[in-house]
Structures are given as C-alpha cells and as structure tokens.
Amino acid sequence: MLEIMEGSHAVAQSVGLCRPEVIAAYPITPQTHIVEALAEMVADCTIDAEYITVESEFSALSACLGASAAGSRVYSATTSQGLALMFEVCFNCAGMRLPVVMSIVNRALGAPLSIWNDHQDSISLRDSGWMQLYAEDNQEAIDLHYIAYRAAEDHRVLLPSFVCFDGFILSHTYEPVDMLSQEQVDSYLPPFKPYHRLDAADPISFGLFASPDYYMEFRYAIDQAMNQARNVLPEAGRVFSEMFGRDYSGMVEEYRLDDADCAIVAMGSICGTAKDAIDEMRDAGKKVGLLKIRAFRPFPVKEVQKALAGVSTVAVLDKNISLGSKGAVALEIRDALYGSQIPVLDYIIALGGRDVRKKDIAAVVDGAEAGKGDIYYGLREEVLK
Amino acid sequence: MKEDEAACVLFDAGHRACGGCAAAMAARLILDAAGKDTIVVSSTGCMEVFSTPYPETAWNVPWIHSLFENNSAVASGVVESLKKQGRKEKVIAIGGDGATFDIGVLCLSGAFERGHDFTYICYDNEAYMNTGIQRSGATPYDASTTTSPAGKCSFGNSRPKKDLPAILAAHGAPYVATASIAYPPDLKKKVEKAVSTPGPCYIQIHAPCCTGWGFEGEKTIAIGKLAIETGLFVSYEMEEGKITKVKKVVRKPVEEYLKEQKRFRHLFKPKRNDAEIAKIQAIADRNAEKFGIDIKLKK
C-alpha cells in the first residue's frame, strides 16, 4: 500500500523494520528528521533498540563499532561535516569487518559552509572500505537499507555500508512509498549472526596492530570482500525483487540506453530529472539514455562496460570534485572504458545544492555531442569576477 | 598465589613491554581483580601495542582496540549491546594518560555524562610514552619531556597536572579513585569496587615508566611508592563526589622522588635549583592539605 511520507520519516521507519539493536547518532542538518523519528519510536517502544545520544558523530560511529563488535545490529545516520568527523572510525569499521549500516543524507562539505546537497561527503570516504549505495528516490532510499543490511552482514562480505540519498531533495520531500510490513522485512532480513564477537565465553582480540609482514594481507582481504560484494549485492537485490517486485538486481540501472548515441551517467536524485529530460529529448528525436550508478563501491566495472559498449559519447554528471583532478564518477567511468575510444566527458554539476533542471541536462547533452566537456556546468561568471 | 596464577592466564606472559613496565603490571592486576567475565576496550598506546602484535595477543579476555581517542565511545556501544542482549560481562575501558586526559576527553566526558555502566581505567605514566615521551595534560610540573624539554630558558613542563578525577566526579560518577602500581592489594580492591558499582566509574593508576622517566626497571615499585610518600600523587577514593578514603603517609621531601628520575635531573644538575624544587614541594604541600594525607607523628 502506498503512503505519502517525508523521505526521512520513510527511511526511519524502514530502519526500524530492520530491527537495529543499538542506534547511535548525533543530530546534523539535513539528517535530523531521521534520528528524531527513531528516537520517537524508541520512546514509544515501537522499536526495541538501545538509543545512544552521543556527544559527536565521532562517538556515534565509535559506539556503533563497539556494539557491532559485541554482536548487535547497529545503525547510524549522518552527513557532510559529521561524516568527515567520522573519517577515522569509518576505516576502522571496515578494517575490523563490522557490518555497520549508516544513512548518508548527502550534503556539501565546508568551507564555505553549506547545508545543501552534493555528493562530496560520501565520495570523500571512497577509499574507506564501506560499500556505497545511492538512491534516486525515496522508495529506493528505503529499500536500499534492507539490501544494505543483508549484503553487509553476509559472511562472504562483512563490510559496512552507506546508504546515500540526497539531502533535502529526497530527505525533506514527501513522496508516495510502499512500506513493507514487519513480517515481510523479517522474511527478507534474518537476525544478525556475527562472524565473531566480543564474548567472555570465547575471548578473541579485535583491532591488533599489524607489522609490515601482515598489514598488506589485511588490506587485500578487505578488497576481496568488496569483490565478493559484487556478487552478493546483486543477489540481495534479486531476492528482494522476487519477494517484493521492485527490481534492484543491478548495481547499475539502464534507462533508454539500448540504442543511445549519448549516455548520461549519474548517481542519486538527479537521475530522476535526467530521465524526464531524456524522454523529452527522445521525443525530439535525440538518441539519449541514462546509466544510473546505484553502487559506487564496489564499483560495477563490468556492468558499466556492458551498458556503455554501444554508445558514441558519455556525459558524466559529477556532484563532487576531486580537486586537482576530475569528478570521482568520471574517473571511474574512464577507467572502466579504458581502451574503448568512447569519449568520456565530465560535468561537475549542482555543487552545494545548485538546482539542476531538465534544460540543464539537455544542455549537457548538447555540449557532449559537440565534444565540450570536462567543465563545471553552470558557473556564474559574474561571481568569479 | 591462586589469584596471581589466574592473573597470568588473563593477561598472559610474552608481551613486548619493557622490563619493569608499570602498565603491564596494571593490566595483570586489573584483570586479576575484574575476573574473566570482562570485556576490555583499549585505546591506542603503549599497552595496546606491546600486548597485541598480530598474530599474538596477551589478552585472554575479549579485547578490542579501535582508535586512540574513542575507547569510551566504543565502550558505550559495547555496554548498550550487552544490555540489549541481556549479557552480564563487565566492561573496562583502558587508556594511557594521553588518550584519557587529552585526545579522548570528549568521548570520556560524553560516556560519563550518559551514565553507561562501565569502568574507565587510566594508566597514568605522565606523558605520551608510545610516541617517545611527549608531554600530556598529565605531565607534572617541571618534568622534562621531548616536547617540554628543560633548556636554557625552560625548567620542563610549565603546567601542573590536570585534575581529571575531579572533572569526572563532577560528571556525577558514583565512584572515582586513584591508585598506584606500588600498592597492588589497594589497586585490586579499587578495581573490584569500580566494576561492581553501577554506572561510570574511573580509576587513575599512577604507573611509573622507567623508559620515559629515566630510572632502572627494577625501581618501578620504589619510584611509585616515593610518589605517594612525597604527596606528589595522592591515592584516594571518591564516592558520589565525596572523598571517602585517603592513603595517609609520613611525608618525605619531594626531592627524594625527583632526584631518582632523569626527567627532573635539570633541577639538580649542573646546579641545584632550589626555587623550582620549592615550587614542587609546594604542590605536594597543597595536596597534603587538600586531602589530609599527613600522619602526625607523636613527639
């Protein structure tokens, strides 16, 4: 049954259905509605979780790390500066192979201070060993939480996961969503079975120090787990599709790409705008399609190669910038298409919440077809003067 | 004897601590007192490094190390997870003075304010020993460290030791204590009391560091005793914010403690610095007055 809900409340409700045992979070705009809603659920006993009202994001993720190591399913949510403050702990969660799931309500990083959306926060944790899933709309945002828990806790993977969705654009927007029942979620997501845990009956040590004789093998093992996630994530998506009808079996999603000359590549809510723009361009006779990246980590190289094999131009919309280089998504696409002769043009777009309209997408496609790319799209020259 | 054997099993031999390391002795005594149903959350530091070189571990209780500054926050998560699971293990967070007084103070304050049921134990060796003897908020006045070196215009560390037990008592901690490695039965009794007291409890263990302070390893206990006997470190208990027990001593002049350690050598060589020694004596005198540690001898 469809209900009209705010994105944050929908996510909070779906997280509650995942039965987290320990929640630790610190308020930060635009994540607050999620953690407030969860606090209400705990206060009303609609979910049975310990809720730790920590004094910082750094402690939020540290508490999640401890609770996960002790054997509990855990949850946190943050964004932007909060995620930056968690930087150290993020690497630790992955290194200790703790399947923490955390919502990232994507927001720009300061300075200058901005509370509005782009993907710089989660992209900056690219190399931390967390899986990264990006949602296009609120339905996908809530469903990806179920999938993230299932894949993260799979003993073939045992890695933490971000579920990323765009701040304000999704988090504060009311959309109709289909909320699963508790029975449905229970049938999809079994109780958390830790691979190992802190337990006096079977004492083990977590987080030892590794000399140069051992460190590389630990890093390799994490990377191998990411490779496993390439299979487990689509599998978790496929099972979800079979049970509930919504298809998340791909780490990428293709839209009108079959006969496309120009492919737009993007992540998150901008994909919705792009789809509408593509429909209009198609009506006008342009062969344009979209490749939506749902999983940025692990990066779906083979799926990208397959999806883009027949196109003549690729235009990447990057809501981030690796300063001194390119947008992070474009770098991945270029790597995936290395040796193919297909030009990959990068468009840094919508940083700090600047709005993107259908006509902007059309302008990007026009530029790509003319070979004009690797630019910041829509710079206000008068401000730069 | 039986208790000592149990301690050996819970914090095992074969770790990489220096001979005469008080932190290693503290680990043994803490687990001896707390018992096997204990989960230890360690911060980065000497104890963590010397006890867990992969693939070895000295810990025969469940043990976790995450980062330098987050052991209180990790412990918060462990405590709440155990509560949710209905498990009864005790949780002890252990950190050095750098982790406790300085970089971890945010997490420590948060965890104490929230009132998690755990014990935080600081092994206080009065500087960052793992990185090479840099000053911390626990470094005493005039101690020469690698970042507060004595020099032509410096007598070493220019600030007195931070009063962290008082800060934690002000959080409403039900039990706060200081102890010294030089008095094992007293230390163990305090650990037993802390782990059996509900809520966040704090113990600060004075742990002389032969490498960092500059004395021979066989003198660790003697140096620890001198710190107490001079009044420069006071061993006491606070319950519900009130001092309930203080170790009383027949006080010795601070000089007897200072002259045994290279970190205070500049106060004696090339010539004796009476003015600075007097300032340190004044710190001990203030401690003695504040805590009432002096045993009055009958004349």
Boltz contact constraints between the chains, C-beta under 6 A:
constraints:
  - contact:
      token1: [A, 21]
      token2: [B, 84]
      max_distance: 6.0
  - contact:
      token1: [A, 22]
      token2: [B, 80]
      max_distance: 6.0
  - contact:
      token1: [A, 22]
      token2: [B, 81]
      max_distance: 6.0
  - contact:
      token1: [A, 50]
      token2: [B, 80]
      max_distance: 6.0
  - contact:
      token1: [A, 50]
      token2: [B, 84]
      max_distance: 6.0
  - contact:
      token1: [A, 52]
      token2: [B, 76]
      max_distance: 6.0
  - contact:
      token1: [A, 52]
      token2: [B, 80]
      max_distance: 6.0
  - contact:
      token1: [A, 54]
      token2: [B, 110]
      max_distance: 6.0
  - contact:
      token1: [A, 55]
      token2: [B, 110]
      max_distance: 6.0
  - contact:
      token1: [A, 59]
      token2: [B, 73]
      max_distance: 6.0
  - contact:
      token1: [A, 59]
      token2: [B, 107]
      max_distance: 6.0
  - contact:
      token1: [A, 59]
      token2: [B, 110]
      max_distance: 6.0
  - contact:
      token1: [A, 62]
      token2: [B, 70]
      max_distance: 6.0
  - contact:
      token1: [A, 62]
      token2: [B, 73]
      max_distance: 6.0
  - contact:
      token1: [A, 62]
      token2: [B, 74]
      max_distance: 6.0
  - contact:
      token1: [A, 63]
      token2: [B, 73]
      max_distance: 6.0
  - contact:
      token1: [A, 63]
      token2: [B, 76]
      max_distance: 6.0
  - contact:
      token1: [A, 63]
      token2: [B, 77]
      max_distance: 6.0
  - contact:
      token1: [A, 64]
      token2: [B, 77]
      max_distance: 6.0
  - contact:
      token1: [A, 65]
      token2: [B, 66]
      max_distance: 6.0
  - contact:
      token1: [A, 65]
      token2: [B, 74]
      max_distance: 6.0
  - contact:
      token1: [A, 66]
      token2: [B, 74]
      max_distance: 6.0
  - contact:
      token1: [A, 66]
      token2: [B, 77]
      max_distance: 6.0
  - contact:
      token1: [A, 66]
      token2: [B, 78]
      max_distance: 6.0
  - contact:
      token1: [A, 67]
      token2: [B, 77]
      max_distance: 6.0
  - contact:
      token1: [A, 67]
      token2: [B, 80]
      max_distance: 6.0
  - contact:
      token1: [A, 67]
      token2: [B, 81]
      max_distance: 6.0
  - contact:
      token1: [A, 69]
      token2: [B, 64]
      max_distance: 6.0
  - contact:
      token1: [A, 70]
      token2: [B, 78]
      max_distance: 6.0
  - contact:
      token1: [A, 70]
      token2: [B, 81]
      max_distance: 6.0
  - contact:
      token1: [A, 70]
      token2: [B, 82]
      max_distance: 6.0
  - contact:
      token1: [A, 72]
      token2: [B, 81]
      max_distance: 6.0
  - contact:
      token1: [A, 72]
      token2: [B, 84]
      max_distance: 6.0
  - contact:
      token1: [A, 88]
      token2: [B, 67]
      max_distance: 6.0
  - contact:
      token1: [A, 92]
      token2: [B, 66]
      max_distance: 6.0
  - contact:
      token1: [A, 198]
      token2: [B, 39]
      max_distance: 6.0
  - contact:
      token1: [A, 198]
      token2: [B, 62]
      max_distance: 6.0
  - contact:
      token1: [A, 198]
      token2: [B, 64]
      max_distance: 6.0
  - contact:
      token1: [A, 199]
      token2: [B, 62]
      max_distance: 6.0
  - contact:
      token1: [A, 200]
      token2: [B, 37]
      max_distance: 6.0
  - contact:
      token1: [A, 200]
      token2: [B, 62]
      max_distance: 6.0
  - contact:
      token1: [A, 200]
      token2: [B, 89]
      max_distance: 6.0
  - contact:
      token1: [A, 203]
      token2: [B, 60]
      max_distance: 6.0
  - contact:
      token1: [A, 203]
      token2: [B, 61]
      max_distance: 6.0
  - contact:
      token1: [A, 203]
      token2: [B, 62]
      max_distance: 6.0
  - contact:
      token1: [A, 205]
      token2: [B, 52]
      max_distance: 6.0
  - contact:
      token1: [A, 205]
      token2: [B, 57]
      max_distance: 6.0
  - contact:
      token1: [A, 205]
      token2: [B, 59]
      max_distance: 6.0
  - contact:
      token1: [A, 205]
      token2: [B, 63]
      max_distance: 6.0
  - contact:
      token1: [A, 206]
      token2: [B, 64]
      max_distance: 6.0
  - contact:
      token1: [A, 207]
      token2: [B, 64]
      max_distance: 6.0
  - contact:
      token1: [A, 207]
      token2: [B, 65]
      max_distance: 6.0
  - contact:
      token1: [A, 207]
      token2: [B, 66]
      max_distance: 6.0
  - contact:
      token1: [A, 208]
      token2: [B, 52]
      max_distance: 6.0
  - contact:
      token1: [A, 208]
      token2: [B, 54]
      max_distance: 6.0
  - contact:
      token1: [A, 209]
      token2: [B, 49]
      max_distance: 6.0
  - contact:
      token1: [A, 210]
      token2: [B, 54]
      max_distance: 6.0
  - contact:
      token1: [A, 214]
      token2: [B, 54]
      max_distance: 6.0
